[in-house]
């Protein structure tokens, strides 16, 4: 396979990678195999710790080290009750790239910086981008609500969010949400982003640890297959199924937050993504699912994105 030329931006320089393409750290999807495949291909692979205990995270980090000499990182959702332990595991294992999400990085920034880590925080709005910059984050992922999984309550789209965040902060911005290909990457760069974070496209890869049923749900999706639910709890974008319909019916009749939490129960993400239960689980995936038509190796996905980026860029000149 012909390997496309390097794309140099502030983000590729920051992480010392060939292409400013970050594979998102997704629960039940982003184990060491996926992170290694993306990093070896020239992007930045992230191990998603959101579905891992500290000991399992340690195992995945150590296996990643054995399988790549390229930079890789770990995503840590700060709402986790054991976020302190996950962060300590990352530091103990010598990982130098950390992406934080779902919380305020200020509590942990000094500890991570003192350990020599590059810290990037995921935000859904200008307000939180400014907070992340003010506490010392090195970069920001600005994620529009087209993205799969948990989203910001303001429902700001990627196309509107990126330029506003770029105008508001001085640190580099990575665009996320609804970017599965090189066309989206070129659009993000036109809006001022220095890199892209891609989730759903890599979720439907050979190396993804997700169940085959989940991967097939993504490639079988249409443009209108996803829905944003659980707004009273925390907004989640998922592919429509029996569970999402129950939630919508409950929301329409005015269910309280407590009633929705009871309906949500536990393990919905694992049920759909890792165990393949497409009726009762949360099939978390972005609106770009309708653009994804086949399950491919992660390296091929990355190279396709880069080639299409160059093709799109050349058409605009």
N, C-alpha and C positions, 0 to 999 in steps of 0.2 A: 504493500500500500504506500502510495506517495505521501510523504509527510509534509504538510503545509509549512510555510515559513513562519518564523517567530513573530509574535505581536508584542511590541514593547510599550508598556504603559506604566503609570505609577504603581499599579497593583502588581503587575508582573515583576517589577523591580523590588517591591516590598517583600514579596514572598519568594523571590528568586525562582520563578517558574517561566516556562517557555510561552504559555498562553494565559491571559488573564481570565481563565474560566475556572470557577470554583464549583465543585460538586457539593451540593447541600448536605448537611448532616441530618439525615431523616431517621425517625424512629423505625426500628424493625427492617430497615432497608440498607443503611450505610455502615456495614461492617468493614473489617480491614480489607477484604477482597475487593470491594468496590473502590475504596479509598486508594489502595495501591494501584489498581488498574488505571484510574484517572491520573494519579501522580506520575506513574511511569510513562504515560502518554503525553505529559507536558503540562497538564493542568494542576490544580490543587485539590486533592482528595481529602474529604473530612470524614472521620469516624463519628457517627451520631451516638452520643452517650445517653440520649434521652430514654432509651429502652434498655440501659445497661446498669448493673450494679458496679461499684468500683472494682471488684475483682475481675469481672468480665471485661470491663474497659481496659484494665491492665493487660489482660491476655490479648486483646485485639491490638493494642499499641505495640506490644512485643512482637506479635506476628507481622504487623506492618513493617516494623524495623527489619525483620528478617527477609522481607520480600521487596523492599525498595530502598534505594539510597537517595531518593528524591524527597523534597519537602512534602509533608502531609500535616494535617491538623486534626483537632477535636472540637466538635460543637457541644456546648454545655448549656442546656436550658436552666436558667437560674431559679426557676420556680420549683425545681426538684428539692425535696426535703434533704437530700444528701448532696446538694451542690458543693458544699465545702469539701466533702470527701472526694468527689469527682475531680475537683480542681486540684486537690492535693495529689491525687493519682497522676494527673497530667504533669504536674511539676516534678514529682518523684521519678517519672519515666522520661523526663527530659524533653517532652514535646514543647516546641517553641512557637507554635501557631495555635491560637485559641480563638474560636468564634463563640460568643455568648449570645443568648436570646432569652426572651420571656422573663424579663426582670431588669433591674438596674445594675450595670456593671461596676458602679462606684464602690460597692462593698468589697469587691475582689481585685480591683485594678492594681493597687499597690503590691499586693502579694504576687500577682502574675508578672507585673513589670520587674519586680525585684528578682524574679526567677528568669528574666531575660525573654519573656514571651511577647510576641506581637499579638495585640488584642483587637479584634474586630467585633462590633456589636450589631445585631439585627434590629432594625427599627421600622415602624409603620407610618411615621409622620415626622415633620420638621421638628416639632417639639422634642421628641425623644432623640433625634439626631443631634440636636444642640446639646442635650444633656450628656450623651455619649462622648461627644467631642470635649466637653468641659471637664470631664473626669480623666481624660487622657487616652482615650481609645485611638488607635493608629489608623483605623479605617471604619467605614460604616457600610452595612448592607441595607439598602433602602428597598423594602419589599412591598409591592403593591398587593391589593387584596384579590388579584387573580390567582395568587399562589395557593397551592394545596395546603391542607392542614390548618393550623391556628393562624388567625389573621387579626389585624388591628380593628378596633371598634369603629374607626372613622371611615372605613371602606374607601380609601384613597387608591385610585388605580395607578399602576406603574408609570404610565405615560405622563400623568400629572405629578406624581410624587417625585420622580427622579430629578427633573430640572429644579424643583423647589428646594430639594435637599442640597443639590449641587450648589445652588446660589447661596444657601444659608451657612454652609460649613467650609472649612479650609482643608480638611483631611480628605483623602480619596474616597469616592463613593462607588460601591458595587451595586449594580441593579439586579433585582430579583422579582419574580412574579410574572408568569406568562411568557417566559423566554425559553423555548425548546430548541431553537435553531439559530443559524447564522444571520438570518434576517432580523430576528429579535435582538441579537447581539449588536448588529450595525445600528439599529434604531436606538438602543440604549447608549451607545457611544455618541450618537448624534445629540442625545439629550445631556451629555456631559459626564456619563459614567466612565470609570476607568477599568471596569471589569464587570463580569456577570456571574451571578450564582444561579445554578440550574439544579432543580430538584426532580420534578416529575419525569423529565426525559431520561435521567440516569436511574430513576426508580424502575423503569422498564428496560433494564439492561441485563445481560447475561450474569454479571457479577453481583447484581443486587441480591440481597439476602431475603427479599420478599417472596411470598408464595406465588407460584405460577398463575393461580386464579386472579390474584391482584394485578400482576403484570398484564394479563389478558384483558382485564377490565379497563385498563388504561388504553391499550391499543384498539379496543372495540368502542371506545367512547366517541361521541359526536360533539359538536360545538356547544350544545345545550345540556350536556350530560352531568355537569356538576351543579351543586347548590351550596349556598352559605347558610348554615344552621347554627342553633345554640347561641344566638346573639345575647341572650340574658346571662349566659354562663361565660363562654369565651367563643367568639365566632370561629367556626370550622368550615373549611371548604372540602367537600367530598363528592364522590360520584353518587348519584341518586340510587337509592335502594329501599328495601322495606323499612329499615331502621330510620333513614332520613325522612321517609314519609310519615312515620309515627311522630317524629319530632316536630315536623311542620304542622301536623294536625293538632298536636298539643300546644304549640305556639299560637296557632290561630284561635284556639279557644281560651287563650289567656293564661296558660299554665305559668305558675310561679317559678322562680329560679330553683327552689328546692324540689319542685315536681320534675323539672327538667334534669336536675342532677340525679334524681332517683331513676329516671328513665335511661339516662346515660349509663349509670352503673359503673362497672370497672372492666377494663380489658377490651374495650371496643376496638381500639386501634390494633392491638395484637391479633384479635379475632379475624379482622379483615386482611391486614397487611401480611402477617406472619403465618396465620393458620388458614387463610383462604376462604373464610366465611363471608360471602358477598351479600348476604341478606341481613345478618344481624350485627355486622361490624361496621366501623367507620372506614370507608374506602377513601382515605385522604389522598387527594390528587388535585392538580391545578386545572384551570380552564383550558390550558394548552393541551390537555389530554387529547382533544379532538384532532390535533395536528400530528400525533404520534401513531405510526402505523405498523411498526415492527419492533420486536425485541432484538437488540444488537449488542455486541461486545462494547464495553465502555470506551475503549480506545477508538473504535470505529465511529461511535457517536461523537466523540470529541473532534476527531479529524473532519467529519462531515460538517460540524458546526463551523470550524475554522475555514474550510473551503468555501462554504456558503457565505460566510462573513466577507471574504475577499471578493467573491462574485458580486454580492450586493453592493459593496463599497465601490467597486469598479463601475457599476451601472450608474452610480450617483455622481461620478466625476464629470 
